[in-house]
């Protein structure tokens, strides 16, 4: 029974990472496949950025209250269709990047 519970937990965490990676795909064009690029030459490198910080920023962009580097409108469009779970998954994915 214990092995089944561990397998289910592992499968759930793998699925979450897959969702974060899939949601991040729309970010890769500007930020790079591993968050290694300064988006449009303006942003900070996001590889390994703290998940809580990323989540706060993404929520700010979505709400239209954050405009770092003059990219508020572009980022608002990028995250507009993401729900809270997707924002969290992307934040966790970015934090796990190396």
N, C-alpha and C positions, 0 to 999 in steps of 0.2 A: 504494500500500500504506500509506503514511504517513497519507493522508487517511482511510482506513478505520479505522486504529488510533485516530486522534484522534476520529472519529465514535463509535466504540465506547466510548471512555473518557468522552466527553461524555454518551452515552446512559446509561451505568452510573451516573454521578454524578447525573444527573437522576432516575433511578429511585430512588436512595438518598434524595434529598431528598423525593421523593414518598412513600416509605415513612415517613420521619420525620414528614412533615406528616400522613399518615393516622393514624399512631400517636399524634400529639399531639392529634388531634381529641377524645379522651376527657379531655384536660387543659383544653381551652378553656373548658369550663363554669365552672370556678373561676378559672383563670389568665387568661382572655381569649383572643381569637383570635390576638393577637400577644404574649401574655405580659405584657400591660400592667396587669393587675389584681393587687392583693394578694389572694390566694386566701382567700375567706371573711373578708376584712379582716384576716388574720393574717400572711400570708407576705410575703416580699420580692418586688419586681417581678423577673420572671425574663428579660425581654426582653434578648437579647444576652449572657446570662450565659455564662461560660467553659464550654465543653463538658466539660472534665475535671472541673470542680467539679460540674456538673449530674450527670454520670455517677456520680461518687462518692456524691452525695446520693441518687440514685435507687437505687443498689445498697444503700445503708444502709437506706432505707425498705423495700426488698424483703426484706432480711435481718431486719428488725425491730429494728435497732440504732440507728436514727435517729428522733428524735421532736421535730423542730423545731416550735416554736409549738404544741405539743400535737396536731400533725396526723399523728403517726406511724401510727396505725391506719388513718386515711382514706387516706393515701398508700400504705401497704402494700397495701391493697385495690386501689388504682388500678394499681399496677405488678406485682402478683402474676402476671399472665398474660404479662408481657413477658419475652422471652428477652434474652440479652446483646446480640444484634444490634439488637433493637428499642429497648433502652435507649440504645445508642450512637446510633441514628438519631434518636431524640427529642432527645438531648443536642446533637447536631450541628444539628438543626433550631432548637432554642432559641437556640443560639449565633449562628445566621445571622439571627435576627429583628432587625428595626430598629424 
